[in-house]
Amino acid sequence: MANGRLKKMVLAGIAVLAVTGCAREGAIDLSSGVGISVIRSGCPAVAVPDHTGDITIFNPASSTDASAIDVVAYITNVRSTCNSESARIYSEAAFDVHASRTNPAGARTVTIPYFSTVVQGGTAVVAKRIGNVTLQFADGAYRATASAKAGSYVDASAARLPDEVIERLTRRRKAGDPDAALDPLADPTIKAAVARSSFELLVGFQLSQAQLQYNATR
């Protein structure tokens, strides 16, 4: 995937603040300062990049006319699990693929490739794998459904913020303090450190350039 598209998929998790474990997510803390406490996790955010969540297969393959559409499939119900307790954080994304075909005659098997990519800091691809999801159309059936999953490992040390950055983000600020109204993430150094320790697990169909262009321009 091009870096521009990956940048669009940088989730809000990249900008969340690390806080002490006693804070509730999204809670407004007025006890000794003003601010919104958000819990930051080392687990990668999971998303489907733009234009890769569906695929259209044509017959003949050289045509993009509506009359030539053979099979259409899309990714849905993406869910993730994560184990962040060890030195290597394991995250898994499971998803369903729903497909339809225009000609229901005969049983048919359709195999579609998909990718899983680990991205650091919104732009750096650190790992990519290709898998396949197989759809079984019964004779006379227009629709088929299948499930697939993708897993990734991230070094916990790479997903951990430096202590000095955590101190800047979690330091209590009282009204009247010189920096009480300043967002720590406005500091380019802090912002870059948070980005470097943020990972994403992106999943989508492994499209040809023509298929990707079709999705982006239709």
CORWO-V808940 format. One record per backbone hydrogen bond with DSSP energy under -1.0 kcal/mol. CO is the residue of the C=O (numbers start at 1). NH is the residue of the N-H. Records with the same first field share a line. If there is no record, write none. Layout:
CO->NH, NH
//
This chain:
2->6
3->7
4->8
7->10
11->14
12->15
13->16
20->23
24->27
27->37
35->29
37->26
45->201
47->203
49->52
52->205
53->75
55->73
57->70, 71
60->63
65->68
66->69
68->59
70->102
71->57
72->100
73->55
74->98
76->96
79->94
81->92
83->90
87->156
89->154
90->83
91->152
92->81
93->150
94->79
95->148
96->76
97->146
98->74
99->144
100->72
104->140
108->137
110->135
112->133
113->206
114->131
115->204
116->129
117->202
118->126, 127
119->200
120->123, 124
124->120
127->118
129->116
131->114
133->112
135->110
137->108
138->141
142->101
144->99
146->97
148->95
150->93
152->91
154->89
155->159
162->166
163->167
164->168
165->169
166->170
167->171
174->177
177->180
179->182
183->186
184->187
187->191
188->192
189->193
190->194
191->195
192->196
193->197
195->198
198->121
199->45
200->119
201->47
202->117
204->115
205->207
208->212
209->213
210->214
211->215
212->216
213->217
214->218
//
